[in-house]
Amino acid sequence: MALGLLVGFVVVGVFKPDTAFSSGAYAGGTGAAAGAVADVKFDIELGDLYVKPSSIDVPRGAKVVLNVVNKGAMDHSLALEGRDEPMIKPGGSTTINWDALTKSTQAWCTVPGHKAAGMVLAVNVQGDTAAAADHTTGAAAASNSAKIDANAKPAAGWKAYDPILKPADGNKVHEIEMRVKESKIEVAPGVQQNLWTFNGTAPGPVLRGKVGDIFRVKLVNDGTMNHSIDFHASKVSPDVEMRSIKPGESLVYEFKAEYAGVFTYHCGAAPMIHHMGNGMFGAVIVDPPNLPKVDKEIVLIQSELYLGPNGEVQDLTKMLANDSDGAAFNGYFNQYAFQPIEVKRGERVRAWVVNAAINDELAFHTVGTIFDTVWKEGNYQLKRGGPDHGGSQTLDLSPTQGGFVEFTLDAPGNYTFVNHEMRNLSRGAAGVFSVK
């Protein structure tokens, strides 16, 4: 992954204006009138994702001039609350003027997520006892977040994300258009979040092919901020195919599937944790050679929920603190408990499983059966009919890993499948296979 895609934080100290300047040596070349407070001037550097310096001291009543340069790889801004300032392109600069300040305050980058990622400038007015801190505490911010009611049910007419996986289409070249969209999507009964998505769903579309196939993906940015895409199934230059594109732009990301696997794809724009955590993830399946036929194939992609206020984006601060509100298979809290996946008695099932969570492990287990085949990260861990008659209880996957398991359900009933990491089992990462 290119260094520019990674989240960076810079810790810097308080910057004080030059003494000569603040005493009146700078004011359009003239001295300040007796008793007047001279203007002060600061050089501010923006980057991915920091403001340097992170704090400035301003005399009470002084007008402030900021010379702001963007040394990052993305567009940034710096604005006081309630004010609009233009975006500054990478390598660009601007001058910002603030009228006389009497109270400590803050300025920040207005690109969604960048403030929470640390792009904040504390403006401390001398003589004001209140520090220019963010007075929205973690507890207060959490109180504004949407809440999941574990006893609530989806509204009438709700439909679960279709988990049935179709076979690879047999084409040697797969041409796909993926459009970045910002969509308000229900993630739990009565809870909507403004997700950033590929083609309007989270997870995005599942792509499938075979070793040697070409995937030609046209990414179109219909959103309001920079986005990118990173296919873990590819071997390409991150600086080219994985580069971030601005709203209205597009790129063609082409790669040859050289290895079999169950691969994650996701947005890599900074802060990557926010883009991926707010819905920009999906799966690419490249079949192992000579993959046997089964009666039914399903796909289950685990992710986490870090709820912001209802109808708004998910909370970056919670993501960085690993403080999730729940988990989900295929993007919705407990959805296959509300609408079980139907399986016929004795039917051979292959479940392709991907852990697209940004922080948590996945221990995939199905109550009431044993996996007789396990394939993980490009290799069989266990094969049906092996000489040792081995069986597996759990498929363990770290973030972005994937694999599949095969099994049969031999008697009528409801078979619960879970993330056996117990915290998430009880917070949305559970479903049911229904055998009638």
FENWOTA-V991062 format. One record per backbone hydrogen bond with DSSP energy under -1.0 kcal/mol. NH is the residue of the N-H (numbers start at 1). CO is the residue of the C=O. E is the energy in kcal/mol with one decimal. If there is no record, write none. Layout:
# FENWOTA-V991062
nh=NH co=CO e=E
nh=NH co=CO e=E
This chain:
# FENWOTA-V991062
nh=5 co=2 e=-1.9
nh=6 co=3 e=-1.4
nh=15 co=55 e=-3.0
nh=22 co=18 e=-3.0
nh=23 co=19 e=-1.6
nh=24 co=21 e=-1.5
nh=25 co=20 e=-2.3
nh=36 co=33 e=-2.2
nh=40 co=63 e=-2.6
nh=42 co=65 e=-2.4
nh=44 co=67 e=-2.8
nh=45 co=52 e=-3.2
nh=46 co=69 e=-2.9
nh=47 co=50 e=-2.1
nh=50 co=47 e=-1.1
nh=52 co=45 e=-2.9
nh=56 co=122 e=-2.5
nh=57 co=15 e=-1.5
nh=58 co=124 e=-2.9
nh=61 co=101 e=-3.1
nh=62 co=59 e=-2.1
nh=64 co=98 e=-2.1
nh=65 co=40 e=-2.7
nh=66 co=96 e=-3.2
nh=67 co=42 e=-2.8
nh=68 co=94 e=-2.9
nh=69 co=44 e=-2.5
nh=70 co=92 e=-2.8
nh=71 co=46 e=-3.2
nh=76 co=88 e=-1.8
nh=79 co=108 e=-2.1
nh=83 co=80 e=-2.2
nh=88 co=76 e=-3.7
nh=91 co=70 e=-2.6
nh=92 co=89 e=-2.8
nh=94 co=68 e=-2.3
nh=96 co=66 e=-2.7
nh=98 co=64 e=-2.9
nh=101 co=62 e=-1.3
nh=105 co=123 e=-2.4
nh=107 co=121 e=-2.2
nh=108 co=79 e=-2.0
nh=109 co=119 e=-1.8
nh=114 co=111 e=-2.3
nh=117 co=113 e=-1.3
nh=118 co=115 e=-1.7
nh=119 co=114 e=-2.5
nh=120 co=118 e=-2.0
nh=121 co=107 e=-3.6
nh=122 co=54 e=-2.7
nh=123 co=105 e=-2.7
nh=124 co=56 e=-2.9
nh=126 co=58 e=-2.8
nh=128 co=125 e=-2.2
nh=133 co=131 e=-1.7
nh=137 co=135 e=-1.2
nh=141 co=137 e=-3.0
nh=142 co=138 e=-2.4
nh=143 co=139 e=-1.7
nh=145 co=142 e=-1.2
nh=146 co=308 e=-2.5
nh=152 co=149 e=-1.8
nh=158 co=155 e=-1.9
nh=165 co=297 e=-2.5
nh=174 co=214 e=-3.2
nh=176 co=216 e=-2.3
nh=178 co=218 e=-3.1
nh=180 co=220 e=-3.2
nh=181 co=197 e=-2.1
nh=183 co=195 e=-2.6
nh=185 co=193 e=-2.6
nh=187 co=191 e=-2.4
nh=188 co=191 e=-1.1
nh=191 co=188 e=-2.8
nh=193 co=185 e=-2.3
nh=194 co=312 e=-1.8
nh=195 co=183 e=-2.2
nh=195 co=193 e=-1.4
nh=196 co=278 e=-2.1
nh=197 co=181 e=-3.1
nh=199 co=179 e=-3.3
nh=201 co=198 e=-1.1
nh=204 co=281 e=-3.0
nh=207 co=283 e=-2.1
nh=209 co=285 e=-2.3
nh=212 co=257 e=-3.7
nh=213 co=210 e=-2.3
nh=214 co=172 e=-3.1
nh=215 co=255 e=-2.9
nh=216 co=174 e=-3.3
nh=217 co=253 e=-2.9
nh=218 co=176 e=-3.0
nh=219 co=251 e=-2.6
nh=220 co=178 e=-2.5
nh=221 co=249 e=-2.7
nh=222 co=180 e=-1.1
nh=222 co=220 e=-1.0
nh=227 co=245 e=-2.0
nh=230 co=266 e=-2.6
nh=232 co=264 e=-2.2
nh=234 co=231 e=-1.7
nh=240 co=237 e=-1.6
nh=241 co=237 e=-1.1
nh=243 co=240 e=-1.1
nh=245 co=227 e=-3.4
nh=248 co=221 e=-3.1
nh=249 co=246 e=-2.4
nh=251 co=219 e=-2.0
nh=253 co=217 e=-3.4
nh=255 co=215 e=-2.2
nh=257 co=213 e=-3.0
nh=258 co=256 e=-1.3
nh=261 co=286 e=-1.9
nh=263 co=284 e=-3.0
nh=265 co=282 e=-2.1
nh=266 co=230 e=-1.6
nh=267 co=280 e=-1.6
nh=274 co=271 e=-1.2
nh=275 co=271 e=-1.8
nh=276 co=272 e=-2.9
nh=277 co=273 e=-1.9
nh=278 co=274 e=-1.6
nh=279 co=276 e=-1.4
nh=280 co=275 e=-1.9
nh=281 co=279 e=-1.6
nh=282 co=265 e=-2.0
nh=284 co=263 e=-2.8
nh=285 co=207 e=-3.2
nh=286 co=261 e=-2.9
nh=287 co=209 e=-2.5
nh=295 co=348 e=-1.1
nh=296 co=348 e=-1.8
nh=298 co=350 e=-2.4
nh=299 co=163 e=-2.2
nh=300 co=352 e=-2.7
nh=302 co=354 e=-2.8
nh=303 co=328 e=-2.2
nh=305 co=326 e=-2.7
nh=311 co=192 e=-3.1
nh=312 co=309 e=-2.5
nh=315 co=306 e=-2.7
nh=319 co=315 e=-1.6
nh=320 co=316 e=-2.5
nh=321 co=317 e=-1.5
nh=322 co=319 e=-1.1
nh=323 co=318 e=-2.6
nh=325 co=305 e=-3.6
nh=326 co=305 e=-1.0
nh=327 co=427 e=-2.8
nh=328 co=303 e=-2.4
nh=330 co=301 e=-3.2
nh=333 co=187 e=-2.8
nh=334 co=428 e=-2.0
nh=335 co=332 e=-1.6
nh=337 co=334 e=-1.7
nh=338 co=334 e=-1.6
nh=339 co=335 e=-2.2
nh=341 co=432 e=-2.6
nh=343 co=434 e=-2.5
nh=346 co=409 e=-2.6
nh=347 co=344 e=-2.1
nh=349 co=407 e=-2.8
nh=350 co=296 e=-2.7
nh=351 co=405 e=-2.7
nh=352 co=298 e=-3.0
nh=353 co=403 e=-3.1
nh=354 co=300 e=-2.4
nh=355 co=401 e=-2.6
nh=356 co=302 e=-1.9
nh=362 co=397 e=-2.4
nh=364 co=395 e=-2.7
nh=365 co=418 e=-2.1
nh=367 co=416 e=-3.3
nh=369 co=366 e=-1.2
nh=371 co=392 e=-2.7
nh=372 co=406 e=-1.7
nh=373 co=406 e=-1.1
nh=374 co=382 e=-2.2
nh=375 co=404 e=-2.8
nh=376 co=379 e=-2.7
nh=377 co=402 e=-2.3
nh=381 co=374 e=-2.9
nh=382 co=374 e=-1.8
nh=386 co=383 e=-1.5
nh=389 co=386 e=-1.8
nh=392 co=371 e=-2.7
nh=395 co=364 e=-2.2
nh=397 co=362 e=-3.0
nh=400 co=355 e=-4.0
nh=401 co=398 e=-2.4
nh=403 co=353 e=-2.2
nh=404 co=375 e=-2.7
nh=405 co=351 e=-1.8
nh=406 co=373 e=-1.9
nh=407 co=349 e=-1.9
nh=413 co=435 e=-2.6
nh=415 co=433 e=-3.1
nh=417 co=431 e=-2.2
nh=418 co=365 e=-2.8
nh=419 co=429 e=-1.8
nh=420 co=363 e=-3.8
nh=422 co=420 e=-1.1
nh=424 co=421 e=-1.3
nh=425 co=421 e=-1.5
nh=426 co=422 e=-1.4
nh=427 co=424 e=-1.1
nh=429 co=424 e=-2.3
nh=430 co=428 e=-1.5
nh=431 co=417 e=-2.3
nh=432 co=336 e=-1.3
nh=433 co=415 e=-3.1
nh=434 co=341 e=-2.6
nh=435 co=413 e=-3.1
